[in-house]
Amino acid sequence: MNSSNIRQLLFNHFEGRSTPLQIEILKKWLAVPANQELYYNYLQEWERLNPLVVTESPAAYRRFLEKRENSLPVAGPEEEKPRRIGMISYLAAGCLAIVLCSLAYLTHPHWNRRTVVAGAGETLSLRLPDSSRVVLHANASLVAPRFNFLPFDRKVKLLSGEAEFSVVRRSDHRQFTVELADSLRIRVLGTEFTVRQSSRATRVKLDEGRVVLDYPDGSGTGKASLIPGEQIVYWHDTFRVQKIPPNGVIDGKEKEWVLTDVPLEKLAKKIEQEFNVKILIADPKHGTLILNGIVPTGSLDLLLESLAATLDLEISRDGSQIRIM
């Protein structure tokens, strides 16, 4: 502010005509020590221009300071109230955030879970949020995350059927868990394994890595470990760990089965499970026929045609009833 403006403000003030805003301006201006000497100079000039007014300079300056102090706002209970309201708002927002996070965690099984089902004769390949892969074979169903795993858990649930797992190993060593029926649970870090559930038994076959099967026993929870090349069969509250048999293996791949010394009777049971049909082998001798090679499983009719050509047998189908003669 230039000197002419300050001069006019001071002259108005000396005459008692200052507004509250002008007093605030003069207050800031007088806060500078160098301006206090100018104040006396302007006061003396005003007195010379107004000789009829008798003024005592120190007294006038004291009156100005008193007036300035009286014009300062005094903090009272009314001004503290907005601060209290602000703190209450912050606390309420924090409590709301905690409630929403808790609600999201408690309800995540409903909005962050989906059930994937492979139909009869169908093979589904599924990629999980952590890049692990699952191959579901016919009539298998799996409950998996819709968006992502929880921060401290990697968990899926195999409801039924057969599934192959290829689990990605995490740098933070978080376990991957597969929940099964009968309170069974498979815990892994990074591995490849196959799980098959049926009404008769649960079978876990390990191809690579290491898995631990948790199962209920009389004293609580038992544990059984597998190494590659082993499988565990659990049924009626008992289990058996055994080497994977080299013969009689049906290796399920996408849209085909790889057969290694598989009897026709065993293959018939596999077809019944995968395609929900009933197979009758008319001649018991045909049940002992051994098959090797690859058979297509893209459709049931294609599979039956391949078997008929391979075995040189007549195979008829009436709906879900199949007869091998």
C-alpha positions as CSV (number, residue, x, y, z in Angstrom):
1,M,0.0,0.0,0.0
2,N,1.4,3.4,-1.0
3,S,2.1,6.2,1.5
4,S,-0.9,8.4,0.3
5,N,-3.4,5.6,1.1
6,I,-1.8,5.1,4.5
7,R,-1.9,8.8,5.2
8,Q,-5.6,9.0,4.4
9,L,-6.4,6.0,6.5
10,L,-4.5,7.5,9.5
11,F,-6.2,10.9,9.1
12,N,-9.6,9.2,9.1
13,H,-8.6,7.2,12.1
14,F,-7.4,10.4,14.0
15,E,-10.9,11.9,13.3
16,G,-12.6,8.7,14.6
17,R,-14.0,7.6,11.2
18,S,-12.1,4.3,10.7
19,T,-14.1,1.2,9.7
20,P,-13.3,-2.2,11.2
21,L,-11.6,-3.2,7.9
22,Q,-9.4,-0.1,8.0
23,I,-8.5,-0.8,11.6
24,E,-7.3,-4.3,10.5
25,I,-5.2,-2.8,7.7
26,L,-3.6,-0.2,10.1
27,K,-3.0,-3.0,12.6
28,K,-0.9,-5.0,10.2
29,W,0.8,-1.8,9.0
30,L,1.8,-0.8,12.6
31,A,3.2,-4.3,13.2
32,V,6.2,-3.2,11.2
33,P,8.5,-1.3,13.6
34,A,9.7,1.1,11.0
35,N,6.1,2.2,10.4
36,Q,5.6,3.3,14.0
37,E,7.8,6.4,13.4
38,L,5.8,7.3,10.3
39,Y,2.7,7.1,12.5
40,Y,4.0,9.9,14.7
41,N,5.0,11.9,11.6
42,Y,1.5,11.7,10.1
43,L,0.0,12.5,13.5
44,Q,2.0,15.7,13.8
45,E,1.0,16.6,10.2
46,W,-2.6,16.0,11.0
47,E,-2.4,18.2,14.2
48,R,-0.9,21.0,12.1
49,L,-3.7,20.8,9.6
50,N,-6.3,20.7,12.4
51,P,-5.2,23.3,15.0
52,L,-8.5,23.5,16.7
53,V,-8.1,19.9,17.9
54,V,-5.8,19.5,20.9
55,T,-4.2,16.0,20.8
56,E,-1.6,14.4,23.0
57,S,0.4,12.2,20.7
58,P,1.3,9.4,23.2
59,A,-2.2,9.3,24.5
60,A,-3.6,9.1,20.9
61,Y,-1.3,6.2,20.1
62,R,-2.3,4.4,23.3
63,R,-6.0,4.9,22.4
64,F,-5.3,3.4,18.9
65,L,-3.7,0.3,20.4
66,E,-6.5,-0.1,22.9
67,K,-9.0,0.1,20.0
68,R,-7.0,-2.3,18.0
69,E,-6.9,-4.9,20.9
70,N,-10.6,-4.5,21.4
71,S,-11.3,-5.2,17.8
72,L,-9.5,-8.6,17.9
73,P,-11.9,-11.6,17.9
74,V,-12.1,-13.5,21.2
75,A,-12.4,-17.3,20.9
76,G,-15.4,-18.6,22.7
77,P,-17.4,-21.8,23.0
78,E,-19.2,-21.0,19.8
79,E,-15.9,-21.2,17.8
80,E,-14.8,-24.4,19.4
81,K,-18.0,-26.1,18.4
82,P,-17.1,-26.5,14.6
83,R,-13.8,-28.2,15.7
84,R,-15.7,-30.7,17.8
85,I,-18.1,-31.4,15.0
86,G,-15.2,-31.9,12.6
87,M,-13.6,-34.5,14.9
88,I,-16.9,-36.3,15.3
89,S,-17.2,-36.5,11.5
90,Y,-13.7,-38.0,11.1
91,L,-14.4,-40.6,13.8
92,A,-17.7,-41.5,12.2
93,A,-16.1,-41.9,8.8
94,G,-13.4,-44.2,10.3
95,C,-16.0,-46.3,12.0
96,L,-18.0,-46.6,8.8
97,A,-14.9,-47.7,6.9
98,I,-14.3,-50.4,9.4
99,V,-17.9,-51.6,9.3
100,L,-17.8,-51.7,5.4
101,C,-14.5,-53.7,5.4
102,S,-15.8,-56.2,7.9
103,L,-19.1,-56.6,6.0
104,A,-17.2,-57.2,2.7
105,Y,-15.0,-59.9,4.4
106,L,-18.0,-61.6,6.0
107,T,-20.0,-61.7,2.8
108,H,-17.3,-62.4,0.3
109,P,-18.4,-66.1,-0.1
110,H,-21.6,-64.7,-1.7
111,W,-20.2,-62.1,-4.1
112,N,-16.6,-63.4,-4.7
113,R,-17.4,-67.1,-5.3
114,R,-18.5,-68.8,-8.4
115,T,-19.2,-72.5,-9.2
116,V,-17.8,-73.9,-12.4
117,V,-19.3,-77.1,-13.8
118,A,-18.0,-79.3,-16.6
119,G,-20.9,-81.1,-18.4
120,A,-21.0,-84.7,-19.5
121,G,-18.2,-85.5,-21.9
122,E,-16.8,-82.0,-21.4
123,T,-13.3,-80.8,-20.3
124,L,-12.9,-77.3,-19.0
125,S,-9.6,-75.4,-18.5
126,L,-9.8,-72.7,-15.8
127,R,-7.2,-70.1,-14.9
128,L,-7.4,-68.8,-11.3
129,P,-6.6,-65.3,-10.2
130,D,-3.1,-66.2,-9.0
131,S,-2.4,-67.8,-12.5
132,S,-2.7,-71.3,-11.2
133,R,-4.6,-73.6,-13.6
134,V,-7.3,-76.2,-13.1
135,V,-8.6,-78.7,-15.7
136,L,-12.1,-80.0,-14.8
137,H,-13.1,-83.3,-16.3
138,A,-16.7,-84.4,-17.1
139,N,-19.3,-83.9,-14.4
140,A,-16.8,-82.1,-12.1
141,S,-17.7,-78.9,-10.3
142,L,-15.4,-76.4,-8.5
143,V,-16.0,-73.4,-6.3
144,A,-13.4,-70.7,-7.1
145,P,-12.9,-66.9,-6.6
146,R,-14.8,-64.7,-9.0
147,F,-12.4,-61.7,-8.7
148,N,-9.4,-62.5,-6.5
149,F,-8.2,-64.6,-3.6
150,L,-8.2,-63.0,-0.1
151,P,-4.9,-61.4,0.9
152,F,-4.0,-64.2,3.3
153,D,-5.5,-67.2,1.6
154,R,-5.7,-69.2,-1.7
155,K,-8.6,-71.5,-1.4
156,V,-10.9,-73.5,-3.8
157,K,-13.4,-76.2,-3.2
158,L,-13.9,-79.3,-5.4
159,L,-17.5,-80.3,-5.0
160,S,-17.4,-83.4,-7.2
161,G,-15.6,-85.2,-10.0
162,E,-12.0,-85.1,-11.2
163,A,-9.8,-82.1,-11.5
164,E,-6.1,-81.6,-12.4
165,F,-4.3,-78.7,-10.6
166,S,-1.1,-76.9,-11.7
167,V,-0.4,-74.5,-8.8
168,V,1.9,-71.5,-9.1
169,R,4.4,-71.1,-6.3
170,R,4.2,-67.7,-4.6
171,S,7.2,-65.7,-3.4
172,D,5.5,-65.2,0.0
173,H,5.0,-69.0,0.3
174,R,1.2,-68.7,0.8
175,Q,-0.4,-72.1,0.7
176,F,-2.9,-73.2,-1.9
177,T,-5.8,-75.1,-0.4
178,V,-8.3,-77.5,-2.0
179,E,-11.3,-78.3,0.2
180,L,-13.0,-81.7,-0.4
181,A,-15.9,-83.6,0.9
182,D,-15.8,-85.4,4.3
183,S,-13.7,-82.5,5.9
184,L,-10.7,-83.4,3.7
185,R,-8.3,-80.7,2.7
186,I,-5.2,-80.6,0.4
187,R,-2.5,-78.1,1.2
188,V,0.2,-77.3,-1.4
189,L,2.8,-74.6,-2.2
190,G,3.6,-75.2,-5.9
191,T,2.9,-78.5,-7.5
192,E,0.9,-80.5,-10.0
193,F,-1.7,-83.1,-8.8
194,T,-5.0,-84.7,-9.6
195,V,-8.0,-85.0,-7.3
196,R,-10.9,-87.3,-8.0
197,Q,-14.0,-87.5,-5.8
198,S,-16.8,-90.0,-6.0
199,S,-19.4,-91.5,-3.7
200,R,-17.1,-94.4,-3.0
201,A,-13.7,-92.7,-2.4
202,T,-11.5,-89.7,-2.8
203,R,-8.2,-90.2,-4.7
204,V,-5.3,-87.7,-4.8
205,K,-2.5,-88.4,-7.3
206,L,0.7,-86.3,-7.1
207,D,2.7,-85.6,-10.3
208,E,5.2,-82.9,-9.1
209,G,6.0,-81.1,-5.9
210,R,4.6,-82.0,-2.5
211,V,1.1,-82.0,-1.0
212,V,-0.3,-82.6,2.5
213,L,-3.8,-84.2,2.9
214,D,-5.6,-83.2,6.1
215,Y,-8.2,-85.7,7.2
216,P,-10.4,-86.1,10.3
217,D,-9.5,-88.9,12.7
218,G,-10.6,-89.8,16.2
219,S,-8.2,-87.3,17.9
220,G,-8.8,-84.4,15.6
221,T,-7.0,-83.8,12.3
222,G,-4.5,-86.3,10.8
223,K,-2.0,-85.5,8.1
224,A,-0.6,-87.6,5.2
225,S,2.1,-86.4,2.8
226,L,2.7,-87.4,-0.7
227,I,5.8,-87.4,-2.9
228,P,5.7,-87.5,-6.8
229,G,4.6,-90.8,-8.1
230,E,2.4,-91.6,-5.1
231,Q,-1.4,-91.4,-4.6
232,I,-3.6,-91.5,-1.6
233,V,-7.0,-93.2,-1.5
234,Y,-9.4,-92.2,1.3
235,W,-12.7,-94.0,2.0
236,H,-14.8,-94.7,5.0
237,D,-12.5,-92.7,7.4
238,T,-9.5,-94.7,6.3
239,F,-6.7,-94.0,3.8
240,R,-4.0,-95.8,2.0
241,V,-0.8,-94.3,0.4
242,Q,0.4,-96.2,-2.6
243,K,2.6,-96.0,-5.7
244,I,0.8,-95.0,-8.8
245,P,0.4,-98.2,-10.8
246,P,2.2,-98.1,-14.1
247,N,-0.4,-100.1,-15.9
248,G,-4.1,-99.8,-16.2
249,V,-3.9,-96.0,-16.3
250,I,-6.4,-93.7,-18.0
251,D,-4.7,-90.3,-18.4
252,G,-7.4,-87.7,-19.1
253,K,-6.3,-85.0,-21.4
254,E,-8.4,-82.4,-23.2
255,K,-10.8,-84.2,-25.6
256,E,-8.9,-87.5,-25.4
257,W,-7.9,-90.3,-23.1
258,V,-4.5,-91.9,-23.1
259,L,-4.9,-95.6,-22.3
260,T,-2.1,-97.8,-20.9
261,D,-3.0,-101.5,-20.5
262,V,-6.6,-100.7,-19.5
263,P,-9.1,-103.5,-19.3
264,L,-12.4,-102.8,-21.2
265,E,-14.3,-103.3,-17.9
266,K,-12.4,-100.5,-16.3
267,L,-12.8,-98.2,-19.3
268,A,-16.6,-98.9,-19.2
269,K,-16.8,-97.7,-15.6
270,K,-14.9,-94.6,-16.6
271,I,-17.3,-93.9,-19.4
272,E,-20.2,-94.4,-17.1
273,Q,-18.9,-91.8,-14.6
274,E,-17.9,-89.3,-17.2
275,F,-21.0,-89.4,-19.4
276,N,-23.8,-90.5,-16.9
277,V,-24.7,-93.6,-18.8
278,K,-25.0,-97.4,-18.0
279,I,-22.9,-99.9,-20.0
280,L,-23.6,-103.6,-20.2
281,I,-20.9,-105.9,-21.5
282,A,-22.8,-108.9,-22.8
283,D,-19.8,-111.3,-22.8
284,P,-17.7,-111.3,-19.6
285,K,-14.7,-112.3,-21.7
286,H,-14.8,-109.0,-23.5
287,G,-14.4,-107.2,-20.1
288,T,-10.8,-108.5,-19.9
289,L,-9.8,-107.1,-23.3
290,I,-6.8,-104.7,-22.9
291,L,-6.6,-101.4,-24.6
292,N,-3.7,-99.1,-25.3
293,G,-3.5,-95.9,-27.2
294,I,-5.6,-92.7,-27.5
295,V,-9.3,-92.5,-27.8
296,P,-11.3,-89.3,-28.5
297,T,-13.7,-88.0,-25.8
298,G,-15.1,-84.9,-27.6
299,S,-18.5,-86.7,-27.7
300,L,-19.9,-90.0,-26.4
301,D,-20.8,-91.2,-29.9
302,L,-17.3,-90.5,-31.2
303,L,-15.8,-92.4,-28.3
304,L,-18.1,-95.4,-28.9
305,E,-17.3,-95.4,-32.6
306,S,-13.6,-95.5,-31.9
307,L,-13.9,-98.4,-29.4
308,A,-16.1,-100.4,-31.8
309,A,-13.5,-100.0,-34.5
310,T,-10.6,-100.8,-32.2
311,L,-12.1,-103.8,-30.6
312,D,-14.1,-105.0,-33.6
313,L,-17.1,-105.3,-31.5
314,E,-20.7,-104.2,-31.9
315,I,-21.8,-101.3,-29.7
316,S,-25.3,-100.1,-29.5
317,R,-26.8,-97.1,-27.7
318,D,-30.4,-96.4,-26.6
319,G,-30.4,-93.1,-24.8
320,S,-28.3,-93.6,-21.6
321,Q,-28.2,-97.4,-22.1
322,I,-25.2,-98.8,-23.9
323,R,-24.6,-102.5,-24.8
324,I,-21.3,-104.0,-25.9
325,M,-21.6,-107.3,-27.8
